[in-house]
Amino acid sequence: MESTEQKKSGEEVLAEIYRNAQLALQSISDILPQVEDGAVKCEIMREHEEYERICGKAAELAKKLNSEIKEPNPVKKAMMWSAIKMNTAADNSDQHIAEMMIRGTVTGITALKTTLTDSRHITNDEVRALLDELIAMEEGFEENLKKYL
C-alpha cells in the first residue's frame, strides 16, 4: 500500500510540470547559441515554443487554482549552463547537439512519468491533461531528435 507521502497533490504535479518546462526552456536557451543554422536549430526553436506554451498553460492553471508555482533552483540552472558550455565547446555538431537534447528530454520524460505514477489519485482533470500533454510532447521531441543522430 502506498503512503500518502508518496502521493503528489494536484498543486505539486502542476509545479512539477512548470519546473520541467522551465528547465527545458533554460537548457534550450543555453544550447541555442552553440547550434549552427539548419534543421536541428529549427527543431530546437520549435521545441522552445512548445515549452513556452506549456509554461503559460501551467501558470494560467495555477492562477485559476490559487496555487503558487516557483521558478527552478538557480543553482541547478547554473549547473546546466556550465555542463552545456563544456559539452558543446569540443563538439557542437548537429549529432552531438541532438544527443544532448535527447538526454535532457529523456530525463524530463522519466521525471514526468514518475510524477504520473505518484499522482494517479489526483482529481483535477486539467492538471492531469496538462501532464499527459507534456509527456506526449516530450516523447515526440525525442523521436524527432533521433533523426539527427
Secondary structure, DSSP 8 states (H G I E B T S, - for coil): ---GGGS--HHHHHHHHHHHHHHHHHHHHHHGGGS-SSHHHHHHHHHHHHHHHHHHHHHHHHHHTT-------HHHHHHHHHHHHHHHHH---HHHHHHHHHHHHHHHHHHHHHHHHHTTT---HHHHHHHHHHHHHHHHHHHHHHTT-
